[in-house]
């Protein structure tokens, strides 16, 4: 709004409204409402044009990304047609001797790339887990026998069963056929396994707590952090969340064995293994058991025993759609770090309150209650002060025509207080009368006007008193009925604005 006022325009630029919506998420409807209150309009046609341009750019970008994805799929198919599938070794080991069997750079198949290049590569055997089932892909290193070093930044499936490693060449030159040692980031993988096993335990606990309908609908497994989506029709209560968190930690402390085994699909289903909606499974499947309470079809990596999950801590629960809920949680080091942070914050709060951490909540409640009482008293005293000031201002009214006018600058008032003061002053005057008050606050000029009920009944709006005065201070007037306000970025013009408003008021008090 300030840009508009500085240019003395009564219209807010469409570019400004679009920036508020696009960059800050401020809806156009609220911008229009705020502008109206400031006596401005919004260039909605320009806003619509800018929004249309953005949609066209997004559509073009989407088409480009789609074309890029299609080219990548063609490249993957080209390699997959002549390369054997990667042998995955990541369940048993985190390092392996491997041979580079394929390279993709710049969207096409290549035989070599130099230092600093970003590349996708295929290995004949790999300990890197490819993103699937909610668990994100492994990272790590590939050190070749010729001294070339790569940082593996992600692992995923380019096609079903076709494993692709995304990497950057840190040193040397990478060529197809090179051999060396592939090594998974062990600490990161450990965090992923903690979170994945915790997700299975959480799934079992959620169904035991809420019912069999509360099945998993999606998940994200990150190092020591997880997101879990499930079917349910209402928000979970704090007691339910506490119950779930406690149950998960109880299972973890019981240290159940985590066991993976293979079977055909029919055998797995007959054993009670849960198959997740939306996941693809072959005829032969892998089943993960955690103790005797969790059995799911799963190709992910897990801890060997439940206690290795460490600590489980729920962070939040929310709705993500009709009858769909989401919880987010921390495990292992993530949970411990979170607990440490909470402990330090509680200690700092207790120190500020001058008490022990265990007594901090009670001490804070007392302080807040005392503060609320003090604020209520200040509000009461301020209201008394404003009423007394209104009485004094009413005594300064000057006769004009058949009525009276109060036009004065005041100090030390907020915008709301200025409106209240104008209204209270008008209430103390006989019809017809107009009250105009002005003040400077935070580098702005503020104006308020009130008309008595008789003038209002005769069709006089308080905003009519301020329309011209608002332009003097570089702003606009807003409000309907017997009270109105205005503001602008030119506080130095406040006295002139009061004079202009007084001239307008003289025309109205003579019309009663």
N, C-alpha and C positions, 0 to 999 in steps of 0.2 A: 504493500500500500504506500510505503514511503516514497518509492520511485514516482508513483502517480502524483502524490501530493507535491513533490519537489518540482514536477513539471507543470503544476497547477491544472492538471487534466482531471476531468470528472469521470474518466473511463480507465479502468485497470487494463493494462495490455494483455492480450491473449497469450503472449509469450510468458508473462509473469505467472498467469494462472496455470499454464501448462507446466512450467518449471516446478511450481508448488505441487502439482499432481504427480508428475513423472519422477522428480528427484526426491521429494519429501513425503509422497503418499497422501497429500492433502486433497480431498475430493473437491471437484468443481463446485458442487452444491454448497459446501461450507465456505468456499472462497466467495461465491456470489452472496451468501448471507452476510459474511463479514464485511464485504464491500458495501452492501446495502446499508448496514448499520453505520458505516463511515460516510454515507452520502454519495457513494460511487456506484458505477455500473461496471460490468465486466464484458470485454469483447469476446463473447461466446462464439461468434462465427470464426474468429481467428483461432480460438482454442480448438474448435472442431476441425479446422483445416490442418493444424499441427498434429492433432491426434490421428487424422487420416494418413498423413505423411509417415508417421511412426509405424502405423499398421502395415503400410506398403513396404517400408524398409524391413520390418520383421518378417513379412511374408517372403521377400526376396532372399533374406538371410536364411530363412528356413529351407527354401528351395536349394540354396547353395550347399547347406549342410547335408540335405538329403542326397544331393548329387555326389558330394564327397563321400558319404557313407556307402553309397552304391558302388563307387569306384573302389573303395577299400574292400568291400565284399567280393568284388570281382578279383582283386589281387589275392585275397585269402583263398578263394576257390582255385586260383591258378597254382598256388603253392600246395594247397591241400591235395590237389589231384596227383602230385608227384612225390610228396613227402610222406613218410610214415608218421603216425600219431606219436606225440611225445609220451615217453614212459614216465609216469608221475611217481616220484620216490618220496614225496614229502610227508607221508604218514610215518615213515620209519626213520628218515634222516633229513638233516638241514643242509648238508653239503653233498655234492656229487660231481664226478668227472662228466663233462658234457661236450658235445660237438655242435657247432653252429651249422644247422642244415639249411636255413633260409633267412634272407634279409629283406626288409621292406623299408624304403626311404623315399620321401617325396611322393608317396602314393603309389609307388611301383616297386616291382621286384628288382633287386640289385645284387651285385656280388661283393661289394665292399664300400665302406664309408670311412671317413677320416676323423681325426680327433675333434671333439666338440660337437659332433653330429648327434642328432636325435634319430633313433632307429627303432624299428620293431624287428624282433628276431625270434626264430624258432629253434629249439634245441631237441636233440634226439632223446635226451632224458633230463629230467628237471626236478628239483626239490621244491620249486615255487608253486604255491597253491594259486589257481586262477579263480578270480572272483565268481562266486556262485552261492546260492542258498542264503544270501544276505551277508556272507563273509567276504570282506574286501580282499583284493589280491595281495600276494606277498611282495616285498621289496628286498633288495640285497645287492650283491655284487657278482660279477663274472670276471675272473682273472685268468687270462689266457696264458699259455705256455710261452708265447713270444713277448710277454710283458704288457700286452694291451689290457687296459682295465676299463670296465663298464660299471655304471651304477644302474641297477634295475629299479625303475620307479613304479612299475605296476605289472601285474600279470592278469590276463583275462583270456576268455575264449573269443577268438575271431569268428570261428564257426563252431558248431557243436562238436566237441571233442578235439578241436584244433587250438592248441594253446599258444598264445602270443605274449612275448615279454617286451614291454616298452622300456627303452634304455637310453642312456647318454654315454657316448664314448669319452671317458675322462682322460685317457692317455693311449697313444698308439693308433694303429689302424686295424679296423675290424674287417675280416674277410670270411666268406662262406668256407666251411671246412675247418676253421680254426677250432682248437680244443683247449680246455682249461677247466678251472674249478668254479662251479656255481655255488654260491653260499647265501642262504636266506638270512635276513636280519633276525637273529634268534630272539632278541628281547621283544621286538615288535610281534613276532609270531606267538610268543608266550602270552602276550596281552590279548591277541586275537583268540587263542584257545580258551583263555579264561572267560572271555565274553561269550564265546559260542556255547560253551558248556553251561554257563549261567543262563543263557537264553532258553536252553532245553529245560533246565530246572524251573525257570520262571513260567514257561508254558504249562508245565505240569501243575504248578501251584495255582496259576490263574484259573485253570479249568476246575481244580479241586475246590477253589474258593467260590467261583462264580457259576460254575456249571459247565457241562460238556459243550454247550454252544459257544463258549469263549475260546474258540480255536484261533491259532495264529493265522493272520492274514498278510503278514509281511514282516521283515526285520532288516536291521542293519547291524552288522557285527564289526566293530572297530577295536583297536587296541584299548583294553580296559574301559570300554564304553559300548553301550548297546541301545538300540531302539527296537521296540516290540509292539506290533500292531495286532489287535485281536477284535473279535466280534463281541459286542455287548451293547445294550440299549440305553444305559444310563451312566452318568459319571460315577466314578468310584468314590466312596466316602473316605475321609481320613482314617477311620478305623479299618476299612478294607485294605487300604494301602499299607498301613502298619502291619496288618495281619499277613499280607503277601510278602512284605520285606522280611518279616520275622521268620516266616516259613521257609523262604529261600535260604536265609542264613543258617537256619537249623539243619536243612539238608546238606548244606556245604560243610558244616561242622561235623556232621555224621560221617563224613569222608567216604561216600559211596564209590565203588569201583566204576570206572567208565570203560565200557567194552564195546568194540566195533566188530560186527560179524556180517557175513554175506549170505543171501538166500535168494530164491526166485520170488517174484512179486507176490504170487498167491500165498506162499509160505509166510512171507513177511506180514501180509495183511491178516492172515489167520492167527498170527502170534500177537496181534493187537498193536502193531507198529503204526504210528500216525504218519500219514502222507500229507504233505502240505499242499494246500490249494495253489495252483498256478505253477508248481514245480514239475519238471519233466523227469520221468523215471523209465529206465529200461526194464527188460525182463529180469535181469539180475540186479539186485539192489544191495546197498550197504545200510545196515541198521546200527544205530548207536543206542546202547542201553546205559542209563545212569542209575545205579542201584536197581531197586525193584519198582520205582515209581515213574520212570521216564523211558519210553521206547519210541524212537522216531527214525524214519528214513532220512539219511543225511550223508552227504559226501564231504562235509567239512572236517576241520581238524579240531581236536579236543584235548583237554587235560587227561591225565591218566587216573586221577582220583579227585573227588569233589572238593576236598580241602584246598586244592591248588587254585581254585577260583579266588580264594582269599576272602575279601569282604564284599558284600553286595549292598549297594545303596541306591534306593529309588530317588530320582530327581524330580520327576514331574509326571502328570497324567492329564491327557487332553483329548478332545474330540477331533477326528480327522475326516469325518463324514457321517452319513446316516448309519447309526448302529455300528460305528467303528471307533475304537478308542486306541490311544497310543500312550505307552509309558516309555520313559527314558531312564537309564540307570548306569551306574558306574560299578566296576569290579576291580579287584586287585589294587595296583598302585594308584589308579584313578580314584577309587573310593577312599583309600588312605589319605591321599593328598587333599581330597575334598573335606574329609573329617579334620585333618590338621588345620585347614583354612578356617573351618567353622570354630574350632577350639581357640585359634588365635583371635578371631573376631570377638568371640564371647569374652576372652580374657581382656581384650582392649576395652570392650563395653563395660565390663565390671570395674576396670581401673578408672574409667571416666566417671562412673557412678560412685566410686569410693567404697566398693563392697566386694564380696567374694563372688566368683562365677556362679555358684549355685544360688546365690541370693539376687543375682542381677535382674531376672524377670520381675520379681516383686518390687525391687527398688525402682525399676523403670516405670512400672505401672503407677507407683506413687508419684514419681516426677511428672508423668504425663497427666495424671489427675490434677496435680497442683497447677500445672501449666494451663490446662483447660479452664480451671477455676479463675486463674489470673486473666486469661484471655477474655472470658465472659465478663469479668469485672471491667476490663479495659474497654470492651465493647459498650457496656452500659454507661461508663463514664463519658466515652466519646459521644454517645447518643445524646446525653445530657448537655454536653458542650455544644454540639451542633444545634440543639434546640435553643439554647441561650444565644448562640450566634445568630440564629434565624430571627429571634426576637429583636436583637440589636439591628440587624439589617433591615427589618421591616420598619423600624423607627426612622431609617434614613430615606424612606421612599419620598420621591419628589412628585408633585402634582404635574400632570400633563393632560391637557384637555379635560375630559370628564373622569379621568382615572389617575392612577399612580404608577410610577416606574422605579424599580430598584436596579441600578446598573453599577456594579462594583467589582474590582479585582479582590480576590481573597488569597490567602497563603495557607500552605500546610494541609491541603486536602487532596484526596485521591479523586479519580474520575467519578466513582460511585458516590463518594461523600459530597462532591460538588452538585450532583443531581439531587441528592437528598436535601442538601442545604437550600437549593433553589425551590424545591417543592415545599419544604417546611416554611420558607419565607413567604411564598405565595399564599399559603394557607392562613397566614396571619394578616393578610390584606383584604380589604373589601373590594368587590368588583366595581369597575374593571381594573385589573392591575397586571403588570408584567414584571418578572424578575429575571435579570441577566447577570450571571456571575462568570468570572474568568480566573484562571490560575495557570501557572507554569509548573510543569512536572516532568522530570527526566528529559529535559530539552525539548518539550513539546508544549504547545499552547492548547489548553482545554477550556471549553465553554459549555455552559448549561443555561437553559432558559425554561421558565415555567410561566404558564398563564393561568389566571383564576378560572373557576368553573363557568362563570357567566360568559366569558370570552370563548371558552371552549364550546359551550352550547350554541353559540352564535357562529360556529364553524371555523374559529381561529385555531390553527395548529401551532404549537410551540416551535416546531421546526421552521415555520415561516419567519420567525424572528431571527433565526441564526443562519439562514441560507446565504445571504450576502456576506455576513461576518465570517463564515467558515472559509469562504474564498480568500478573504484577507489574510488568514493565517495559513493558507495553502492546503486546505482540506475540504471536507464536506460535512454536512449536517445530517443527523439521523434521528429516528424516533417518531412515533405517532402519538397524537393526543396532547394532553396539557403539559408534557415534559419532553424535552429534547436535549441533545448534546452534540458537540462538534469538537474537532481537534485538527491540528496541523503542525507542520514542522517549523513554523515561524513564530516562536514565542515573543520575538522582539516587536511583532505587530499586534500584540494582545490589546493594548490600549486603543489602537485604531479600530480593532474589531469590535470592542465594546461600544465605541462611538457609533459604528455602522449599525450594530444591533439595536442601540437605543433609538436611532432614527427610524428603524423599522417598527419598533414598539410604539412609537408615538402615533403612527398611522392606525394601529389597532385599538389603542385605549380610547380613541376618539370615536370609534364606531359603535360603541355599546348603546 
